[in-house]
Amino acid sequence: MKMFAGYVILKEKQEALTIMKETIQDLKTRRSIKKYKQEQITKNELIQVLEAGMNAPSGMGRQAAVMAVVQEPETVKRLSAMNAAVMGVSSDPFYGAPTVIVVLADKRVPTYQYDGSLVMGNLLNAAHALGLGACWIHRAKEVFSSGEGKKLLEKWGLDENYEGIGHCVIGYGEGAYPEAKARKEGYVIWDEA
């Protein structure tokens, strides 16, 4: 019986190592996707991505961030136009993605920017692990500081204490998968004995 129990434990350790290797590979191969098919992602895929965001670390467990899911095409276009206006362009900064997860965080929490950024990272990595394309689109702070942005906050039941952290655009990527840029020299500084 002990031999069998040892085999089960060994098998569980091997499975855990395999999962860990897949996780590390996902982290190393994720890229920003900048072209999307119009097909909407599935509800199951969306829920899995959101669960990853919900489980991001946060300062003292305060969970300052919230996620607003936007899939209604007119609202996605409206958000894209607001974002483009911040840049002073008329192109689509969301690259045609059919889903936008807006991450906002409560400014009354000292770690709100870090908490929101960790949520964004989890969303991006989870999307990649599921075979979806995703990209962090900046300028959410400016978008939700505007009059039109404040109206959306109100619609979503949020007050002006919430600051935009980022727009996570998600969909099925179209075209060739982007190559990684070489990692810069001096990325890691070693202080060893």
N, C-alpha and C positions, 0 to 999 in steps of 0.2 A: 504494500500500500504506500509506503514512504517513497518508493521508487516512482510510482505513478504520480504522486503529488509533486515530486521534484520535476517530473517531465512537464506537468501542467504549468508550473511556475516558470520553467525555462521557455516553454512555448509562449506564455504571456509576455515574457521579457523580450523575446524575439519579435513578437507582433508590435510591442510598444516601440522598439527600435526602428522597425519598418515605418511606422506612422511618423516617428520623429524625423526620419530621413526624408519622407515625403513633405513634411512641414518645412524643413530647412530648404528643400528644393523649391517649394512654392515661394518662399520668401526671396530666394535668389533669382527666380525667373520672372517675377511679376514686373510688368511694364505698363506704362500709361497708354491706354488705347484711345486713338483719336479719330476713329471712323466706325460707325455702328450700322447694323441692319435695323430696319424699322420694326421688326418683330419684337414684341414685348417679352421680357423674361417671365418665367413662371412664378406663381405665388409661392411655391415651395422654395425656389431658389432665393426669392426675395426674403422670405422668412429666415432662411439660414444665414443670409448676409446680415440681416438686422440683429439676429441673435448674437452674432460675432461682435457687432457694434455694442450691443447691450452688455457684453462681458468684457469690455475694455477696462484696463486698470483706471482708477481715478483716485485723486488725492484724498486720503483718509476715508475712502469708500463713499464720498459724497455724491458721486454720479451727477455732476453739474450739467452734463450734456443731454440734449434731446435730439431726436431725429424726426424730421418731417418728410414723409414719403410723397413724392409728386409723380404721378403717372398720367394724369389727365393732360392730353396733348396741348391744349390751349394754355394751361398753367405752366407747362414745361417751356413753351415758346415765350410766354411772358417773363419767366425767370431768366431765360437766355437773353432776351432783349434788355432786361434790366442790367444784367452782367455786362453785356456788350457796351451799354451806355457808359458804364464806369470806365471802360477801356477807351471809349471814344471811337468805336468801330460799329459796323452793322453786320458783321459775320456772326456765325453761331459758335459761341465759345463752348457750347456743350457737345459739339461735333455730331449732332443728330441722335444722341443717346435718348432712348425712350423713357428711362427712369432716372429721376434725380432724388437723391437723399440729401436733404439740407441738414447739416449738423450745426446746431446752435448751442450756446452754453450760457449759464447764469453767471453774470459778471460779479455777483455778490460772493461767489466762491473764489477764494484766492488762486486756486489752480485751474480755473475754468478753461483757459486757452490750452493748457497741457492736456486736460481731460478730453476736450473736444478733439484735439489732434490725435490722441490715442484712439478715439472712436473712429476717426477718419482712416487711420492706418489699418485698424481691424476690418473695416468695410472693404477697403481696397484688397487686402490680402485674402479675405474670405471669398470675394468675387472671383479672384484669380484661381483659388483652390477649386472653385466650382466650374471653372472653364468659361467664366464670363469676362467681358472686358470692363474696365473701370478706369476713371481718371479723376484726380483731385482738381477741381476748378476753384481758383481763389476768388477774391473780391466779395465774399459773402458778408464780410463786415460792412463794406460800403453799401451793398445792396439792401441790407436790413436796417441800415441807418437812414435810408431814404423814406420819404413819405409813403411811397407805394409799398416798400418793404415792411414798414410798420403796420400797414393795413393787412398784409399777409400774416404777420405775427399775431395780430388781433384775431383774424379769422381762425388761426390755429390754437387760440386760447393762451397765447404767450404775451407777456408784457415787455416793455422796453428794457428790462434787465437782461434780456437774452441778446447775445451778440452772435452774429454769423461767424462760424469758424471755417466752413468750406462746403462746397457742393460736391457730392460724390456722384458722378454720372456713371450709369451702369447700363449695359446691354450686351448683345452678342456682337463681338468684334467682327469687322469686315476687312478683308485684305490680309496681307502678310503680317505676321507677328513682328513687332519691332525688335531690332537687335539691341542688346545692352551696350551702353557706352562703357569704355574701360574705366575701372575704378581708379580714382586719383591716387597719386603718390602721397604718402604721409597721412592717409586716412586714419590709421591707427598709430598711436604713440605708445610705445612700450616703456614702462618704468620698472625694470627688473633689477634684481640684485645681481 
